Amino acid sequence: MTAAATKPPFVAIACGGTGGHLFPGLAVAGQLQKHGCDVALLISPKDVDQQAVKSVRGMEIFTLPAVALQNRNYFSFARSLWQSWRASKKIFQARPPQAVLAMGGFTSAPPVLAGNAFGAKTFLHESNTIPGRANRFLARFVDGAFVGFPEAGSRLKAHKITTTGTPVRPQFSSWWGEAPDEPALARQSEAATARGDARPTKIAGSRAALGFDPNRPVILVMGGSQGASGLNEMIVSALPLLAEKPWQWLHLTGANDVEKVKAAYAAKKIKVVVKPFLAEMDLALGAATVSLSRSGASSLAEIAAMRLPSLLVPYPTAADNHQFINARAFEKTGAAKLLEQKDSSPEKVAALLAELVEIDATRATMQAALAQWHLPKAAEQIAEIILAAIAQPAKAAQPKAKKCGCGHAHGSAKHAH
């Protein structure tokens, strides 16, 4: 056996741009590593990507010069795609991948197209109900597509589509272990439900790690990996109505509103931990009694894995309104409450949060509904399908057919002199 034949499979994962693309990609990468693969992560220059990969071990990290389309600056966007394609091609020339997986977003297209040129098996994952533009474009060029919501499959023109759910990192899936059924949740002790979950020991540890009193409720406010000014303003406006509650707050603001939000809590003498971003989201969700959250698919997958009762406020200008459709799917099954930002008021926000925090039965019912949305084997399933594809014969480059004077392509069924 040659040295080349003994090399482990090499898989590239394009997962940059937001935490919603990066963290599911990391979950799949971990599973591929368990199967002996070498993994490279292709990410964007954005700070959320650069901060999140600092704790990654045993994987190559490449930053692609890709930027999102902003303010209709099509020239800069097109130039960055071209530069990312050239960068991907250079990476793959040094070591051709056996497979390329794109997790969506503006870093996805160049690595997949470059991977196809090197004969790699190519895949994409779409976590939202409404596929993003990058994945809609890429679907026709990949060997297979994975989707988080079944309805997304009908909107992708891919060769093969598999509903896997959206992968979450192992620390989320291991929180509950085997998914509890509704009767099991109904049998939770009163002491456990008073803490907002059936795992009081883990909750107490998470709260202590973040500096909270283990015996008081914690409300988590999170606007996704980059924060959300709309959510920040919503809570700041509602604080006067909630100041007398014996609650503690963990507020992830994003980079822009940290000081303003800190000042609002300080003015009401409310116990709070304010951070622009938190990499240890398993601690945050583990400590929380309830959350107020945007409804990106990755956030919803983590909420479901942790069975965290939540008030979902979709990002109102999300592409194709996909966050609202994500949130509505959860609401219809009783897995969350939905509040559109345009319909919010301080009184409504305060009342909905109070119901979730103070009524144990509401939380228990919601936790039971959340169990159906957690697919703990998503990352493993994706990794196994990729590995099975790698085991098949490599794709051959398709030479362009030559034409002769007869007008038919050489090698075609109609070519015969």
C-alpha positions in Angstrom: 0.0 0.0 0.0 1.4 3.4 -1.0 1.9 6.3 1.5 -0.8 8.2 -0.4 -3.3 5.5 0.1 -2.8 5.5 3.9 -3.4 9.2 4.2 -6.6 10.0 6.2 -9.5 11.6 4.1 -9.4 15.3 3.9 -12.6 17.3 4.2 -13.0 21.0 3.9 -16.0 22.7 5.6 -17.0 26.3 4.5 -18.8 27.6 7.6 -18.0 31.3 8.0 -20.0 34.5 8.3 -22.2 33.9 11.4 -22.4 31.6 14.4 -25.4 30.0 12.7 -23.1 28.7 10.0 -19.9 28.2 12.0 -21.1 26.2 15.0 -23.1 23.5 13.1 -20.0 23.2 10.9 -17.8 22.7 14.0 -20.2 19.9 15.1 -19.8 18.0 11.8 -16.1 18.6 11.9 -15.9 17.0 15.3 -17.7 13.9 14.0 -15.4 13.6 11.0 -12.4 13.8 13.2 -13.8 10.9 15.3 -13.8 8.9 12.0 -10.2 9.7 11.4 -10.6 12.5 8.9 -8.4 15.6 8.5 -10.6 18.7 8.5 -10.1 22.2 7.4 -12.4 25.1 8.3 -12.9 27.8 5.7 -14.2 30.9 7.5 -14.6 34.6 7.0 -12.6 37.5 8.4 -15.5 38.6 10.6 -14.6 38.8 14.3 -17.3 36.3 15.3 -15.5 33.7 13.2 -12.0 34.6 14.4 -13.0 34.5 18.1 -15.0 31.3 17.8 -12.2 29.2 16.2 -9.6 30.2 18.9 -10.5 27.2 20.9 -10.5 24.8 17.9 -7.8 22.1 18.1 -6.5 19.6 15.5 -8.1 21.4 12.4 -6.6 23.7 9.8 -8.2 27.1 9.7 -8.2 29.2 6.5 -9.7 32.7 6.3 -11.3 33.5 2.9 -11.5 37.1 1.8 -15.2 36.9 1.4 -17.6 39.7 2.4 -21.4 39.7 2.5 -23.5 41.7 0.0 -24.1 45.0 1.8 -25.8 48.2 0.6 -26.0 46.7 -2.9 -22.3 46.9 -3.4 -22.2 44.3 -6.0 -18.7 45.1 -7.3 -17.1 44.5 -3.9 -19.2 41.3 -3.4 -18.3 39.9 -6.8 -14.6 40.8 -6.3 -14.6 39.0 -2.9 -16.2 35.9 -4.4 -13.5 35.8 -7.1 -10.8 36.2 -4.5 -12.3 33.5 -2.3 -12.5 31.1 -5.3 -8.8 31.7 -6.0 -7.9 31.3 -2.4 -9.9 28.0 -2.2 -8.3 26.8 -5.3 -4.8 27.5 -3.9 -5.7 25.7 -0.7 -7.0 22.6 -2.6 -3.9 22.6 -4.9 -1.7 22.1 -1.9 -4.0 19.2 -0.7 -7.0 18.2 -2.8 -10.0 17.4 -0.6 -12.1 14.3 -0.9 -15.2 16.2 0.1 -16.3 19.8 0.6 -19.3 20.7 2.8 -20.8 24.2 2.7 -22.9 25.4 5.7 -24.6 28.3 3.9 -23.8 32.0 3.7 -21.4 34.1 1.6 -18.3 31.8 2.2 -20.0 28.8 0.8 -20.0 29.1 -3.0 -16.3 29.5 -3.8 -15.1 26.4 -1.9 -17.8 24.2 -3.4 -17.1 25.3 -6.9 -13.3 24.9 -6.4 -13.9 21.5 -4.8 -15.9 20.4 -7.9 -12.9 21.4 -10.1 -10.7 19.0 -8.0 -13.1 16.1 -8.2 -14.3 16.3 -4.6 -17.7 15.1 -3.5 -19.6 18.3 -2.6 -22.4 18.9 -0.1 -24.4 21.8 1.5 -26.4 22.1 4.6 -29.4 24.4 4.9 -30.6 25.0 8.4 -33.5 27.4 7.8 -37.0 26.7 6.5 -36.3 29.1 3.6 -33.0 28.4 2.0 -30.6 31.3 1.6 -29.5 32.6 -1.8 -26.1 31.0 -1.6 -27.5 27.5 -1.0 -30.3 28.0 -3.7 -27.5 28.8 -6.2 -25.2 25.9 -5.0 -27.8 23.2 -4.8 -27.6 22.2 -8.5 -23.8 21.9 -8.2 -23.5 19.5 -5.2 -23.8 15.8 -4.8 -26.1 16.1 -1.9 -27.9 18.6 0.4 -28.8 18.3 4.1 -31.7 20.3 5.5 -32.7 21.2 9.1 -36.4 21.6 8.3 -38.2 19.1 5.9 -39.9 21.9 4.0 -36.6 23.4 3.0 -35.9 20.4 0.7 -38.7 21.4 -1.7 -37.0 24.7 -2.3 -33.6 23.3 -3.3 -32.9 21.9 -6.7 -30.3 19.3 -5.5 -29.6 15.8 -6.7 -30.2 14.3 -3.3 -31.8 15.8 -0.2 -31.6 14.4 3.3 -33.4 15.8 6.3 -30.9 15.6 9.2 -31.9 18.5 11.5 -29.3 21.2 12.3 -26.1 19.9 14.1 -25.3 21.2 17.5 -22.0 20.8 19.4 -21.7 17.8 21.7 -22.0 19.9 24.9 -25.6 20.7 23.9 -26.7 17.2 23.0 -25.2 15.7 26.1 -27.2 18.0 28.4 -30.3 15.8 28.5 -28.8 12.6 27.2 -31.7 10.6 25.7 -34.6 12.8 24.7 -37.2 12.7 27.4 -40.8 11.9 26.6 -43.7 14.0 27.7 -44.7 11.8 30.6 -41.2 11.9 31.9 -41.2 15.7 31.8 -44.6 15.8 33.5 -43.1 13.7 36.4 -40.5 16.4 37.1 -40.3 17.3 40.7 -41.5 20.6 41.9 -38.1 21.6 43.0 -36.7 20.9 39.5 -39.3 22.8 37.6 -38.9 25.7 40.0 -35.4 26.1 38.5 -36.7 26.0 35.0 -35.4 22.6 34.0 -35.2 19.0 35.1 -31.4 19.2 35.7 -31.0 21.3 38.8 -27.4 20.2 39.5 -26.2 21.1 36.0 -28.2 24.4 36.2 -26.7 25.3 39.5 -23.2 24.7 38.1 -23.8 26.8 35.0 -25.2 29.6 37.1 -22.3 29.5 39.5 -19.8 29.6 36.6 -21.4 32.8 35.4 -21.6 34.4 38.8 -25.3 33.9 39.5 -27.2 32.8 42.5 -28.1 29.2 41.7 -31.6 29.5 43.4 -32.9 32.5 41.4 -34.3 32.5 37.9 -32.1 33.6 35.0 -33.4 35.3 31.9 -31.1 35.0 28.8 -31.3 37.7 26.1 -29.5 36.8 22.9 -29.7 38.2 19.4 -27.5 35.6 17.7 -23.8 35.6 17.4 -23.7 39.3 16.5 -26.3 40.6 18.9 -29.5 42.5 18.1 -30.1 46.1 18.8 -33.9 45.6 18.4 -33.9 43.0 21.2 -31.7 45.2 23.4 -34.1 48.1 23.1 -37.1 45.9 23.7 -35.7 44.7 27.0 -34.4 48.1 28.1 -37.9 49.5 27.6 -39.4 46.7 29.6 -37.0 46.8 32.6 -39.1 49.4 34.6 -41.9 46.8 34.6 -39.6 44.0 35.7 -37.3 45.6 38.2 -39.1 44.2 41.2 -38.8 40.6 40.0 -36.3 38.4 41.8 -34.7 37.6 38.5 -31.1 37.6 37.2 -30.2 38.5 33.7 -27.6 37.3 31.2 -27.7 39.8 28.3 -25.6 39.2 25.2 -25.8 42.5 23.4 -23.4 42.3 20.4 -20.5 44.8 20.1 -22.4 48.1 19.8 -24.8 48.3 22.8 -22.8 47.0 25.8 -22.4 50.2 27.8 -25.9 51.4 27.1 -27.4 48.1 28.2 -25.2 48.0 31.3 -26.3 51.4 32.3 -30.0 50.5 31.9 -29.7 47.6 34.3 -27.6 49.6 36.8 -30.2 52.3 36.9 -32.7 49.8 38.1 -30.2 48.0 40.4 -30.9 44.7 38.6 -28.5 41.8 38.8 -27.1 41.3 35.3 -24.1 39.9 33.4 -23.7 41.8 30.1 -21.4 40.5 27.4 -21.0 41.4 23.8 -20.5 37.7 22.9 -20.1 34.4 24.8 -18.4 31.4 23.2 -19.6 29.1 26.0 -23.2 29.1 24.9 -23.9 25.8 26.6 -23.3 27.6 29.9 -25.6 30.4 29.0 -28.5 28.2 27.9 -27.8 25.8 30.8 -28.0 28.6 33.3 -31.2 30.1 31.9 -34.8 29.6 33.1 -36.1 31.1 29.8 -34.7 33.1 26.9 -35.6 36.0 24.7 -34.1 35.2 21.4 -34.0 35.7 17.7 -35.0 32.7 15.7 -32.1 31.7 13.4 -32.0 28.0 12.9 -28.8 27.3 14.7 -30.1 29.2 17.8 -33.3 27.2 17.7 -31.4 23.9 17.4 -29.5 24.8 20.5 -32.6 25.9 22.4 -34.2 22.6 21.4 -31.2 20.5 22.5 -31.3 22.3 25.9 -35.1 22.3 26.2 -35.0 26.0 27.0 -38.5 27.7 27.1 -38.2 30.8 24.9 -39.9 33.9 23.7 -38.8 34.2 20.0 -38.6 37.6 18.3 -37.7 37.0 14.7 -35.3 39.4 13.0 -37.8 41.5 11.0 -35.6 42.1 7.9 -34.1 38.5 7.6 -33.9 37.3 4.0 -37.3 35.9 2.8 -38.6 36.5 6.4 -37.1 33.1 7.2 -36.7 33.8 10.9 -40.4 34.3 11.3 -41.2 31.1 9.5 -38.7 29.2 11.7 -40.3 30.7 14.8 -43.8 30.0 13.6 -42.9 26.3 13.1 -41.8 26.1 16.8 -44.8 28.1 18.0 -47.3 25.8 16.1 -46.0 22.8 18.0 -46.0 24.5 21.4 -42.2 24.6 21.6 -41.9 28.4 22.0 -43.9 31.6 22.1 -43.7 34.0 19.2 -43.7 37.8 19.3 -43.1 39.9 16.2 -41.0 43.0 16.9 -43.5 45.3 15.3 -46.2 44.1 17.7 -44.1 44.3 20.8 -44.6 46.7 23.7 -43.0 46.9 27.1 -46.2 45.6 28.7 -46.5 42.6 26.3 -42.8 41.7 26.7 -43.0 41.8 30.5 -46.2 39.8 30.6 -44.9 37.0 28.3 -41.7 36.7 30.2 -43.5 36.6 33.5 -45.7 33.8 32.3 -42.8 31.7 31.2 -40.7 32.3 34.3 -43.4 32.0 36.9 -45.7 29.2 35.6 -44.0 25.9 36.0 -46.6 24.0 33.9 -46.1 26.3 30.9 -42.4 25.6 30.9 -42.8 21.8 31.4 -45.2 21.6 28.4 -42.8 23.7 26.3 -39.9 21.5 27.2 -41.8 18.4 26.1 -42.6 20.0 22.8 -39.0 21.1 22.3 -37.8 17.4 22.5 -39.3 16.7 19.0 -37.1 19.4 17.5 -33.9 18.0 18.7 -32.2 15.5 16.4 -29.1 14.5 18.4 -27.5 12.5 15.6 -27.6 15.3 13.0 -23.8 15.8 12.9 -23.1 12.1 13.0 -25.6 11.4 10.1 -24.0 14.1 7.9 -20.5 12.9 8.6 -21.5 9.3 7.8 -23.1 10.3 4.5 -20.0 12.2 3.5 -17.7 9.3 4.4 -19.9 6.9 2.4 -19.6 9.2 -0.6 -15.8 9.5 -0.2 -15.7 5.7 -0.3 -17.2 5.7 -3.8 -15.1 6.2 -6.9 -13.8 9.7 -7.3 -15.6 12.0 -9.7 -13.8 12.2 -13.0 -13.3 15.6 -14.7 -15.7 15.8 -17.7 -13.8 16.8 -20.8 -15.5 19.1 -23.2 -16.9 17.3 -26.3 -15.2 18.3 -29.5 -17.3 19.0 -32.6 -16.4 18.1 -36.2 -17.9 19.2 -39.4 -21.0 17.1 -38.9 -22.1 19.3 -36.1 -22.3 16.4 -33.5 -20.1 16.0 -30.5 -17.5 13.3 -30.7 -18.5 10.5 -28.4 -22.2 11.4 -28.7 -24.9 8.9 -29.6 -25.5 10.7 -32.8 -21.9 10.9 -33.9 -21.3 8.2 -36.6 -19.7 8.7 -40.0 
